């Protein structure tokens, strides 16, 4: 497994030109590593955070807990992501974070980050850019769930995950691990289980993709992109090249 420092540097370098002094500052941060089981929470709604989380391996989800006990999944985060960087600037968490499959998360004390930000403003800007990218993903998710038909809605989510996974070097050939259950897909896209099954079957029949045993397989990228009305500009990944057809 890569060291947490290397994972963070690789991620931030995708959108920010870090100087050698920034890299040295990041390598001086203290990380506490923890392993989590599938569906295990590591940040709960209402927590008062003192650390920021970095996904070192696996996949995690951000969600709102409803009064009924149900969940609305808001976004998914891959290796290298800082899924709660907003917590640096709020007193109480208004959402939770949980592992989807087995995941390793590094926790960085806020006090260390703030000291590093004062010394290296470029590093601070790179983390702030992470929060702006999160906001862009939230805006796209609102549009996706409210304005796109069911098939486009699901195809768009798969496109986004696949595109981001390539940046994190998680794609092997045309596939990568997506440990999302059908119920969680429904709670993400605002679909009943029957609709999830029907929509997934439609996408499989298109020949553009498959989802089997927790693995997303992209067979025809351009077709999946067309079906999902997917334009990756909102992800703000400067160094990203398009997937192969």
N, C-alpha and C positions, 0 to 999 in steps of 0.2 A: 504493500500500500504506500502511496506517496505520502510524504510528510505534509501535515496540514499547511505549513508555510508555503510549500510548493504549489499546493492546490489553490490556495488563495491568490498567489502571485499569477498563476496561469489564467485564472478567471478574470482578475482585474486588468490584466494586460490585453485582454480581448477588446477592451474599449478605451483604455487609458495608456498613454506612453509614460511608463514609470521610469524614473531615474535610478541609478545605482544606489543613491542615498535612500530612496523610497523602499527599495528591495531590502536594504540592510535594516531599515526601521521595522518592516514586516517580519523579518526573520528574528527580530528581538522580542516579538510578542509572546506572551505566555498562553499556551493552549492546554485545555483539559479535554481529553478524548473520552467519549462514552459510546458504547454500543447499545443499540435499541432493537427490540423485537418488532415484527410487523404490527402496525396499528397501535404502537406504544406512544403516548404523548410525551413530549419533552418540554413543551411550553403550553401552559393552559390559559384560557381566557380568564382575565382577572389577575394574572401574575404581575408582580412588580419587578421588572427585569433588571439584573445587574450585569448580565453577560450577553454577548451577541453570539449567535450560532453560525457555524460554517459546516456545510455538508461535505464531509470528506469522502464518503462512499455511500451508495444507495440512493434512494429517492424519498423525499418527504413531501407532505402536503400541508398547506395552510387552509384553515377552515373556520367557519362561524358555527358555534354551538347554539342551536335553537332552543326555545323554551320547552319544546316537546321532547328534547333529547336528540333530535335528528341533527344532521350536519349539512351545511352548504359548503362544498369545497370551492375555494377561491383561486388557488393556483398550486402548481406543482414545482418542486425545486430539485435540481440535480447536483451532482458532484461539482463543487466549486462555488455554489450559490451561497449568499448570505440572506437566508429567508426572513430574518427578523431585524434587518439593519434599521428599520423604522423605530425599533425599540430604543435606539440610542436617544431619541428625542421625545419619547412619551413616558408617562409615569406608570401607566397600567395597560396591560395588553388587552386589546379589544378583539383578539382572535387567538386561536390555538395552532400548534404545529405538532404533527405526529409523523412517525415513520410509516411508509407504506409497506415496503418489505424490510428485510434486515438493513440497518443503516448505521453508519458511524458519523457522529457529530462532534465537532470541536467547539468548545466554549471559550470566548475571549472576554476578559473583564472589560467593562465599559471604561473604567478609569484609565486603563492602559491605552485603549483606543483614543480617548480624548487627548492624552498626553502626546501620542504619536501624531494626531491630527495637527496639534499646535506646532510641532517640530517640522512636519512634512505636509504642507497644504495640498500637494498633488495627491498624496495618499488619501487625504480627507475628501478631495473632489471625486476620487475613484469610487469610494464607498457611497458618497452621495449620489453618484451616477447609478449605482446599484438600486437605490430607492426610486430613482426616476424610471428605471427600466421596469421595476415592479409595478409602478403606477401605470405605465404604458400597457403592461400585460393585463392589469385590472380593467383598463378602459376597453381593451379589445375583448375581454371576456364578457363585459356588459353588452357590447354590441353583438357578440356571438350568440349569447343566450336570449337576447331580446329581438334580434332582427333577422337572424338566419334560420332557414328551415332545418329540420332535424338532421338530415344527412349532411348538409353543409356544416352544421354545428359540430358534429362529431369529427368530420374530416378535418376541420380547422384545428381542433384540439390535437389530433394526431400529427398534423403537419407541424404545429408549434413544438410539440415535444420532440419530434424527430430532428427538426432543425437545430434546436438548442442542444440536443444530445450530441450532435456532430461537433459542436463547438467544444463540448466537454470531453471529446474523444471517447464517447461511450458506444458509438455505433460500430458494429462489426459487420462489414459487408453492407447488407440492407436491413439489418435488424438490431434491436436493442431491448433490454429488459424494461418492462413497464408493469410493475406489480400492482395494477389497479383492478379491483374487482368490478363486476358489472354493476353492483349496487353503488359503488363509489363513482362510476361513470355517470349513473343516473343522478346522483347527488351533486355532481359537477355541472351537468348539462341541463338540469331541470327536466329529466325524463323519468317516466315510470319504467320499471324493469322490462315490461313487455315491449315498450317503445325502444329501449336500449337494444334488446335482442333483435327486433325487426330492423332497426337502423344499421346495426352491425352486419346483419345478413345482407342488406342492400349494398353496403360498402364492399363486402367480400365478393358479391356477384359482379361488381364493377371491375374486378381484377386489379384494383389499385393497391390494396393492402390486405393484411390478415392480422388477426390478434389471437394467438394461441399460447396457452400455458404461460401467461404473463410476459409474452414477447410480442412486440410490434414489428411486423414485417412489411416493409414498403416495397411493393412490386413495380409500381408505375408512379414515380414521384410527380411528374407533370400532371398526370390525371388526378392524383389525390389533391394536389395544389389547386387544380381547377375546381374540383368538387367542393373544396373547402373555402374557396374565394380567399386564398391565403397569400398575403403579401408580407414578407418578413421585415419590412422596413421598420416597423414599430419595435422590433427587438433591439435595434441599435447595436448590432454586432458588426463592428467595422471590418474585421478580418475574415468574416464568414464567406465561404464560397458556396454556390448552390449545389445541392446534392445531385448525383448523377441521375439521369433519366432512368 
